[in-house]
Amino acid sequence: MAVTRLERKLKRRRIKAENRKNEIQALNTKPVIRDVDVQAIKEEFKKKLKSSTESKTSKAKKAVKKETVEAKSESVETKKEVAKKEVAPKESKIAKEAPKDEVKEADATDKK
């Protein structure tokens, strides 16, 4: 009875050792080197680079155009608002002054 085996424990140990071996083998494997056309890859990168820079510049130009159009429309709106502000107080002063004149005339007629 001195020698008892724990079968489950033994099984776990074997599986761990097997997994370790498989991991080491996977890390040591080298990928298969294929014949790669380096020049073709370089040309693809150049094409992508050109197209991306062209799209960026066109997007930037469009953004600048939008900003200028918005700025122009804002300046026109501000000019209109300024014009309205200038016109509105003058009208209100005239409207306020007219009743005063009428009141003065009415007072003058009452006094006579």
C-alpha positions in Angstrom: 0.0 0.0 0.0 2.9 2.3 0.1 2.8 2.8 -3.6 -0.4 4.5 -4.8 -0.9 6.3 -8.0 -3.0 9.3 -8.5 -4.1 8.7 -12.0 -5.8 12.1 -12.5 -2.7 13.9 -11.3 -0.5 11.9 -13.6 -2.7 12.6 -16.5 -2.6 16.3 -15.9 1.2 16.3 -15.7 1.5 14.4 -19.0 -0.8 16.8 -20.7 1.1 19.8 -19.4 4.4 18.3 -20.7 2.9 17.6 -24.1 1.5 21.1 -24.4 4.9 22.6 -23.5 6.6 20.5 -26.2 4.1 21.6 -28.8 4.5 25.3 -27.8 8.3 25.1 -28.1 8.0 23.4 -31.5 5.6 26.0 -32.8 7.9 28.8 -31.7 10.9 27.2 -33.4 9.2 26.6 -36.7 10.2 28.9 -39.6 7.7 30.1 -42.2 8.2 29.0 -45.7 9.8 31.7 -47.7 8.1 32.2 -51.1 9.4 34.0 -54.1 8.1 37.5 -53.6 8.2 40.3 -56.2 9.6 43.1 -54.2 9.4 45.7 -57.0 5.6 45.0 -57.5 5.0 45.6 -53.8 7.0 48.9 -53.9 4.9 50.1 -56.9 1.7 49.3 -55.0 2.8 51.3 -52.1 3.7 54.2 -54.3 0.3 54.1 -56.0 -1.5 54.1 -52.6 0.7 56.9 -51.4 0.0 59.1 -54.5 -3.8 58.4 -54.3 -3.9 59.2 -50.6 -2.0 62.4 -51.0 -4.2 63.5 -53.9 -7.4 62.8 -51.9 -6.0 64.6 -48.9 -5.2 67.7 -51.0 -8.5 67.7 -52.7 -10.3 67.3 -49.4 -8.2 70.2 -48.0 -9.1 72.4 -51.0 -12.8 71.6 -50.6 -12.6 72.5 -46.9 -10.9 75.8 -47.7 -13.6 76.6 -50.3 -16.4 75.8 -47.7 -14.7 78.0 -45.1 -14.4 80.9 -47.5 -18.0 80.5 -48.6 -19.1 80.3 -45.0 -17.0 83.4 -44.1 -18.5 85.3 -47.0 -22.0 84.4 -46.0 -21.3 85.3 -42.3 -19.9 88.7 -43.4 -23.0 89.4 -45.5 -25.2 88.4 -42.6 -23.3 90.6 -40.2 -23.5 93.5 -42.6 -27.3 93.0 -42.8 -27.6 92.8 -39.0 -25.6 96.0 -38.6 -27.7 97.8 -41.2 -30.9 96.6 -39.4 -29.5 97.8 -36.0 -28.7 101.2 -37.5 -32.0 101.6 -39.1 -34.1 100.4 -36.2 -33.0 103.0 -33.6 -33.5 105.9 -36.0 -37.1 104.8 -36.7 -37.8 104.4 -33.0 -36.4 107.8 -32.2 -38.6 109.4 -34.8 -41.6 107.5 -33.5 -40.9 108.6 -29.9 -40.3 112.2 -30.9 -43.6 112.6 -32.9 -45.8 112.1 -29.9 -43.8 114.7 -27.9 -44.4 117.3 -30.6 -48.1 116.5 -30.6 -48.2 116.8 -26.8 -46.4 120.2 -27.0 -48.9 121.4 -29.6 -51.8 120.1 -27.5 -50.4 121.9 -24.4 -50.0 125.1 -26.4 -53.6 125.0 -27.6 -54.8 124.3 -24.0 -52.9 127.3 -22.6 -54.5 129.7 -25.0 
